[in-house]
Amino acid sequence: MNARAAVRSEIGGVERVARELAQGLPRLRPDRYAILRPPTLLAHRAGHAWEQGLLPLAARGARVLLSPANLAPLAHPRNVVVMHDVAALRHPEWYGRGYAAYQRHLLPRLARRALAVITVSRFAREELVETLGVEPERVHVVPGGVEARFSPHADSTPVREAHDIEGPYVLTVGSLIARKNLAVLAPAARRLAESGIELVAAGSGRGYMRPEDAGPVRRLGYVSEENLPGLYAGALALAMPSVYEGFGLPCLEAMASGTPVVASSRAALPETCGDAAVLLDPHDGGAWADALLAAAVDPALRERLSRLGLERAGSFTWDAAARGTDAVIDDLLARRQDAR
């Protein structure tokens, strides 16, 4: 397994999948999986050379090379790639020119040459088939999971102290980039403030993505791994207004924390949330203001969303993600053995 994304210091959805699979697959099948990690300095942009040049040499004896973070070495002849979405091809305006060009060069080639492609939702599968021209039968859906540490009982005191959060708050989680669509929350921030509730955003920017003005939302910056469960559990609600997500892991993490979720009705978010969230047009600022205020203060709505969310999150586990990934590889290895 290519664990380049797993060694990054700041964790987003892609990095979470890489870390969980890097732990879960060797635990599941210690006789099958070996983890190849670059030095931490090569986790980001400088790591492209490691991934395209050194990694194929290190993995030359492997029956399969699993890369869980969209990219893989073109030179390796036996790739299995986890592609989370094709946002950089669908919407290059959200990204830096160099990054979009690199993705446009690599993704179609990797998808067509890979022994198999894994993705995280049916929505993402349809996007990959349509955009990259990969055969539908070679794209397998394996959703992500939720760690047990995300719980209604997580202590919010440390994160409140670390980020100076004194009163009640509604939360949004994700990189501060254009597709997260935080600007639509401006009316909600004002309505919540009238009720003494603060709207806060956890997450940092990414140098290769176009930033977005978060407006009146208070930016907490990157919240550490140890403080993230408490941040979810202490929130009155989670807002997820993104216009494009391949999966939407923060929705499940909030649900597992007992926190009501209000999410966009676009891309994979309806698939991920099911009936356990309020789903809205991502461009209707007034509807977001009404829904988030209700999710924060209406006891009946809060109880219903919390109950449904806990049930929904319980059906997504990282053990199932590891087993699903292993099943794809197991079938692939069996078919290659039969062909020989």
N, C-alpha and C positions, 0 to 999 in steps of 0.2 A: 504494500500500500504506500502510495505517495502521500506523505504526511506534511507537505509544505504548509498547507493552510492551518494544520493543527498546532504549529509552533508559534503562530502569531500571538502577540501580547493582548490585542484587543479583539474581542469575540463578537462576531455577528452571526447571522443564521448559517452562512456557508461554513464558517470556522467551527460553529457548534457541531454541525454534522460531521466534519472532519475529525474533531476531537472524540466525539462519541464513538464513531466507527473505529478509530485508532485504538480505543480501549476495548470496545465490545467484540470486535471480530477476533482478536487473539485470545480473548477470554472464552469465546464460543468454540473456536477451532484452533487451539495452540499449535497443532501440527500443520496447519495450512498457511497461516498469515505471518508475515514479517513486515515490520514497519520501518520505512526509510525516511529519516528526518534530516533536513538540511540544518546547518547552523542558523540560529535565530536571525542573524543579519541577512540571511537569504530568504526570509519568509515572505517578503513583499516584492517590490519591483526588481531589486537586484537578483531575486531568486528565479527569474525567467531563464537565465543562463544555466543555473543548476538544473531546473526542471527539463529544459530542452536538450542540454548537453551531457551533464554528469549523471542524471537519474537513469537514462536508458542504459548506460554502462553498468551502473550499480544493480539494475534489475534485469540484466540480460539473460540470466538463468531462470527467471520466473516464468511459470506457465501462463500467468496473467499479471498485469500491472493494473491495480485499482487506483484511480485518481478521483477523490471525492469532491473536488472544488472547481468544477467547470473545465479546467484545462488539464492537458496531459502532454507528454513528449511525443511529437509527431514521429520521431525516429523509432519508437518502440513498436514492434509489430503485433503486440497482443494486449491492447488497451481495453479496459472497461472504465468508462468515464461516467461520473455523476454530474449531470448538467442540470442546474437548478432553474434556469430560465434562459431566455435569449433577449433580455432587456437591451443589451448594448447593440443588438442588430435591429430590434424593433424600434428603439428610440435612441439613436446615437446622440441626439441633442442633450441627453441627460449626462453625457460622459465627456471626458477630455478627448480631443481628436486622436491622439496616439493610442489611447486605450481602446477606443471604438474600432480603430483600424486593426489593432492586434487581434481583437476578438473576431472581427469580420474575416480576417485571414485564417485564423486557427479553427474556430468552432465548426464550420461546415466540413473541413477536412477531417477533423477528429471524429465527428459524428459518422461520417461515411466509412472511415477506415476502422473504427472501433469494432471489436468483437461483439460488444453489447453496450448500450447506453442505459443508464438508470436515471430516473428523475423523481421528483418529490410529490407530484400531483397529476391528476388527469389533465388539468388545464395546461401545465407545463409540457406534458407529453404531446398534446395537440400543437402547441407552439413549436416544439422541436421538429415534429413531422412536417409542418407547413413551412417553417422558415429555413430549415437546414436540409430538407429533402431526404431525411433518413427514413428507412422503411419502418412502418408502425410496429411490425412484429419484433424489431430489434430494440424497442424502447420500453423499458419496464418501470412501473411505478412502485416506489418504496417510500412511504411517507416518513417524516421525522418523528421524534418523540418528545417526551417531557421528563426531566429528572425529578426524582422524589423530593429533592430539596425545595422545589416550588410547592408551597403549601399555605393554606390559610393561617397556619400557626407560626409562620416565619416572623421573626422579630424585626420590626421596622425602625426601632430606636437607633441602631448604629448608622443606617443610611440617612435618617433625618438629621442626626448630628453632623455627619460628614458633609452633607450638602445644605445645611441650614434650612431645612423644611420644618416650619413650626406648626402650621395648621393643616386642615384637610386639603387634599389635592387629587386632581385627576391627572392621569399619566399617559404619555405616549412614548414608545420605545422604538428606536431604529436610528440608523445613520442619518445625519442631517443633510439629506440630498434631495434633489428636485422631485423625484418620483414619490417621495413620502408624503408630499402634498400638505404640509403643515399649515400653509397659509389659509386653507379653508377653515381652520379652527379659530381664526381671529374673532368672529362673533361669539363663539363658545367661550373663549377666554374672558371676554367682557361680561357675558351673562353669569359665568361661574364666579367671577370676582365680586359681582353684586351680592352673591350669597356667601361671600367669605371663603371661596374655594379657589385655590391656585391651580393653574394648568402648567405642568412641568414636562420637559422633554429630556429623556435620557438617551445619550448617544453622541458620538463625535462625527466629524466630517470625514470624508475619504478624498485623498488628493486627486484621484483619477476620476471623480464624479463631480458634476456641477452642484455647487451648494445651493441651498434655498434659504431665503429670509424666513425665519420662524415667526416673525411678527411679535405679538404680545406673549407668546409662549416663553416661559423661563427655561433657559437651557441649563441643564445640570452638567453637561459634558458626559464623558464616558463614566459609567458607574461600574465599580469593580465587581468581579464575579461573586465575591462573598456577600456583597450588599444587594445584589439584584433580587434575590427572593424576598427580602424584606421590603424592597421598593414596590414590588408588585402587591404584596399582601397588605401594605399600608394604604394603597390607593383606593379611592372611592369607585373609580372606573378606569378602563383603558380605552383610549381612542386610537384607532388604526385607520387613518383616512387615505392610505396609499392607493395610487391609481394602478400599480402593477406590482404584484408579488407572485413568485412561483409557489409559495407555500404559506408564509405568515406565522412563523413560530411564536412571536410575542403574544399572539392571540391565545394560543394553547397554554403558554406559561402563565398568563394572567388568569385564565380559566382554572388552571390547577391551583392557583392561589386564592380561589374564591372570589375573584374580582370581576364584576360585570364588564362585558366587552361590547363596544360600539365600533363597527368595522365597515369598511368600504364594500360595496356590492360588486366590485370589479375583480377581474383576474381570478386567482385561486382562493381568495378569501371566503367566498360563500361555501366552497367545497371544504375548506379547513374548518370553518366555524359551524357548519350545519345549522341547526335551529337554536344554537346556544348563544347567539349574539344578535344585537340589533344591527341590521345591514342597511346602509344608506348610500345614496348617490354621492360620490366623492366631491362633487362640485357644488352641493347645496349647503352653504354655510349656515343658513337658518335652521335647517333640519338637524345639523350637527349640534348646534347650540341647544335646541329643544331636547334632543335625545340624551346628550351628555348630562344636562342638568337633571333630567328625570332619572337616569341611571345612578346619579350621585345621591339623590335625596328621596326618591320614591321607594318606600320600604317593600311594597309588593313586587315592583319591578326588579329591585335589587335581589330579593330572595329568589325569584324565578330564574334570573340570569345566572346567579351564583350556583344554584342547584344544577341547572342544565349544563353550565360550564364545567363543573367538577365531573359530571358524568361524561361529557365529551372529551375532556383532557385525559381521563382515565383509559380511553381506548387507544391512545398513542403512547407507545413506550420505545425507548431506545433498544431494548432487547429485541422487540419485534423488528425494528429497523435493521439491526445487525443480522437477524435471522433471514429477513427478506433479501438483504444484499447477498448473503452467503448462498441463498437458494438460487439466485440468478447465476452466480459464479459456479455453483455446483452443477447446475444444468448445462452450463456452457462447457465445463471441463468434461462432463460425461459425453456430450455430443462430439467434442473434439476427439475423445478417446475412441468412440464408435467409428468416427470417420477414418481414423488411422488403422 
